[in-house]
Amino acid sequence: MRVFDYSKLKERTWDNEILAYVAQIHEYKGKQDLYLRQKPVELNRLIEIAKIQSTESSNQIEGIVTTNARLKQLVEDKTTPRNRDEEEILGYRNVLNIVHEAYEAIPVRSNYILQLHGEMLKHTAFSYAGKYKTTPNEIDMMLENGEKVVLFKPLEPYETPDAVERLCNEYNKAIGDGIVDPLILIPNFILDFLCIHPFNDGNGRMSRLLTLLLLYRSGYIVGQYISIEKAIADTKETYYEVLQNADQNWYEGENDPKPFIKYMLGIILSCYREFEARIVLAEKTGKKSKAYDVVKTYSENTLGKFSKHDALVACPSLGSSSVESALKKLVDEGAIIRTGAGRKTMYMKKRE
């Protein structure tokens, strides 16, 4: 039987990279309330964008997709699902909204995890929604050539309910006793959850929703404004690699969680940096700035190519037509260069 004992974490020494990540995230958390008071209009737009990106990215990692137009309609509750993928996408959106709006009222307990899983698969015909697995499963990865590689064999179904119960109890005890910084404890919990792999389907998506839940409950709410799921999807190969390294000898309780901890802390820190960059951009341009000035400032501070969508995300106070007009004017003036056409249109600063 796998034993969960997070009290051992206080006896471990953490390398300088992990400690530096923790210190920097603490610093950003200290600025968090200041940011949240400054730009309410822009923040509301960031929430809308993050919900779309999170819903798309977390499902896309698992090969669950739909068109951009349909995705936006589903997230904004303007349509109903047309197929199984869209049923699962809608379920993820619903749980994401629950976590965003009610995280303080969702304790880390087995029965709540089951309820969240049930809600995530509520619109599907799956009989196992809200139930722990009844058949053995495995953690695998699909290669680009379509080949499936088995990364890890999780616990057996009969072991699962008790394991999740003990995992939650140990996490709550560790949080209550303050034995280690939550930023180190949370990735440990998520890693153990993934190694248990408690559901027939939806384990990866549930792990990302639980990541948000645990971070929010510990005061780190950057995921509401910048999509943590997108940051993971953008580094999917590294995500699978660190999981594979961190779960070796997991059954014996001798695995090294540091690769996964470093990865997750890097993801969280990158999201905080992106959050600050967007707030700073809003401050520089100000409420009275024209769309042209906002987009120009963004383009001047962007390395490499960017799309109209990138500019929209980075300038949340602006609408699509305003950004498009500003980009056209900047191209006409020679301040930026346009390449490609249609959906492949990209922009970049003119080389000096």
N, C-alpha and C positions, 0 to 999 in steps of 0.2 A: 504493500500500500504506500502510495506517495505521500510523504509528510510535508505539510506546509508550516514553516516556522520562520516568520519574518523577523523574529527577535535576533536571529543570527546576523541580520543586515547591519546592526549597530556595531558588530565586531569586525566588519570588513573595512578594508582601506580602499578608498576610491582614488583613481589616478587624477592627475591635474586637469586632464581634458574634461572629465565628468564634473569636477568641482568648478571649473571655469564656466561650463554650460549652466550649472545650477545658479552660480552667482549672477550671471548675466540675465537669466530669466527672472530672478528675484528683482533685479534692477528694473526690468521692463514692467513687472507686476506693480512695482512702486509708482510707476508713471501712469498705470492703467486708468485709475479714477480720474486723473487730470485729463487724459485724452477723451474719456467718456463724457465729460462735462462740456467740452469745447465745441464739437461739431455735430449736433444731433441730427441734422438733415443728412449729412454725408454718412453718418454711422448707420442710419436706417437703410440707406442704399447699400452699404457694405453688407448688412445682414441679409438683404435680398439676394445679393450676388453670391455670398458664401453659401446660402442654402442651396442654390442651384448647383454650384460647383461641388459641394459636398455630396449631394444626392447623386449627381452624375459620376463623380470620381470613385466613390466607394462601391457603387454598383459596377462600374466599368472594369475595376480590378478583377471582378468575378465574371466578366464577360457578359454582363447584363446591360443592354444598351437600347436606346431609341434615338430618334432624330432630335436635334437641338430645339426645334419648334415644339415638338411634342413634350420634351422634357420640361421646358419652361411652362407650358400649359398645365402639366401635371403638378409641378411644384407650386404654381399659383392657384391650384384648385379650379381650373377653368375647363377641365375635361375629365373623362373617365377612361380607365385603362382599356386598351384594345387587344392586348395579348399578355402572356405570362410575364414577359420582361417588364412591361409597364405596370403590372400588378405588384411586382416586387419593388419597382422604383417608387410607386405611390406609398407602399408600406414603409419604406425607408424614410421617405419624406415625413410621414406621420410621426414616426418615432423620433426623428431628428427634431421636429417641432416640440414634442413632449419634453425631450431632454433640454432644449433651449429654454423653454418656458417654465418648467417645473422641476429642475434638477435638485433644488433644495428639499423637495418633498419625495424624492426617490432614493431611499436608502440602498446601500450595497448589500442586498440579500438575495438568496437563491430564488425566492418566489417572485421578486420584482424583475429579476433577469428573465424568468420564464414569461412574465406578462409582457415585457418589452419585445421578446422574440415572437410571441403570439401576435402582437400588434403589427410587427414588421411583415409577417406573412398572412395577415388578416384577409387580404383580398385574393389570395391564391386558393387553390383547391387542395393544398397539401394538408394531409391529416396530422402531420407532426408539428404544426404550428403551436408554439407555447409548450412543447414537450421535449424532454431530454431524449437523446438518441436511443434507438432500440436495436440498431445494427452497427457493427464496427465501421469506423471510417478512417480516413487517412488525410494527412496534409500533403498536398501535391502542388506542382507547378507545371503550367503548360509552356513548353518551349516554342520559339517562333516557328519551328518546323511542324508543330502540332503534336510533338511527342510529350507524354506526361511523365514527369519525374516525381517519385514518392520521396518526400522530405522527412516525414516523421509518422510513426504509428502512435496514435493517442491512446488514452485509457479505454478500456472495454465499457460497453453500455452499463453493465451492472455496477461498475465502480463510479459512474459519473455523478449521480445525484448527491451522494455523500461527499464526493471530492469538491464539488462546487460549493456545497454548504460549508465545508471546512475552510475552503479558500476565502469565502466571504467573511467568515468569523475571524480568521487570522488577519485579514486586511483591516477590518474594523478595530480589532485589538491594537494593531500596530499604529493605526492613525490615532486612536485614543491615547495610547501611551507615548506617542511622539518619538518613537525609537529611531526614526530616520526621516529625512526630508521627503515630503510627498512626491516630489519630482523624481526621486529614486524609487520610491515604493510603487507608484502607479505603473511604470513599465514592468516591474516584477509581476504585479497582479495580471496585467494584460498578457504577458508571456506565459504565465501559468494557465490562464484561461485558454489560450490558443493551444497549449500542449494537452489540456484535457479535451479540447474540441468537443464540447458537450452536445452539439446539435447535429441532426442529420444534414442540415443545410443552413447556411447563414452565419457560420462561425466568424468569418472574416469581417463581415459587415457589423455583427454584434460587437466584436472586439473594438471596432472604431467608434461605435456609438458609446460603448462603455468608457473608452478613453476620454471622450468629451465629458461624459457624466462625472468621472472621477476628477478630471481637471477643474471643471466648473465648481464642484463641491469643495475643492481646495482653494478656490479663488482665482484660478487661471482661466479667464473666459475669452481669451483671444480667438478661440475657435468659432465664436459667434460672428466674428467680423472677417476673419481670414480662414479659408477652408483648410483645416488640417488634413482632411481626407485627400484633397487635391495634391497637397505637398507629398503625401505618401504615394499617391498614384504616379506622380512625376518621378519618383525614385523607386519604382516598384521592384526593379531587379535587386537593388541594395536591400530593400525591405525583406525579400525572400532570403537573401544571402545571410543577413544578420540573424534571422530567425533560425536558419539551419545551423549557424554557429552556436547560437545561444541555447538550443534545446538538446545538445549532446550530453548524455548522461543525466537527463532530466529525471528519469525514473528513480535513480539512486539519490537524487537531491544533490548531485555534485556538478550540475551544469553551471556555466559561467554566464550570468545575465548581462554582463557589461557591454557586449556588442549591441544588444537590443536597447539597453538603456541609453548608450551614446547616440544611437540612431534616433530614438524618439525625442531625446533632448535637443538634438540638432533640428529636428522637424519643428518642435515647439518654438525654439529660438528664431528660426527662419520666419515663422509666422508672425512673431512679435516684431521682428525687424520690418517686415512688409507692412504691418499695421502702422508702425511709427512713420514709415516713408509716406504712406497715404495721408496720414494726419498732417505731416509736415508740408506736403504738397498743398493741402487745403489751406493751411495757415499762410503759406507764401502767396497764394493767389487771392485769398480773401473773398468775402461775400460779394463785393462789388466788381470783381474781376470778370471780364468777358470770357466766353468759352474759348476764344482764340488764345488769350493769355494763359489760361489754365492748360490747354493742350500743348502750347508752345513750351511752357515750363516743364511739362512731363516729357516731351520729346528731347529737350536739352539735357535732361538728367537720365535718359535711358540709353544703355549700351546695347548695341546690336539692333536687330530688326524687331518691330512690334506691329501688331495688327490693330485694326479699329476696335476690336473687342478688348484688346489689352488696354487701350487708351480709355475705353468706357469703364473698365474695372478700376483703373487707377484714378479716374476722375469721377467719383460717384455722384457728384452734384450735377453732372451734365447729362443731357439726353442724347440719344443716338444721332439725331439730325444735327445737333449743335457740334458734336464731335466730328461728324462727317464734313461739315462746312469748314470747321477749323483746320482739319487735315488738308482739305482741298486748297485752302488759302495758303497754308504753309508750303505745300508743293509748288503752287504757282509762284510764290516768292523765292523759291529755291532754298528754303531753310531745311527742308527734308526731301528725300528721294522716295518715290513710289516704285515698287517692283511688283510683278505679277498682275493678275487680273481676277475679278470675281471674288470668290471665297479665299483665293490664294494671295490676295493683295496684301502686301507688307510695306512698312515704312521704316526709314532709318535716317539718322542725321547725315547731312551732307559732309563728305570728307573735306577736311581743311587742307 
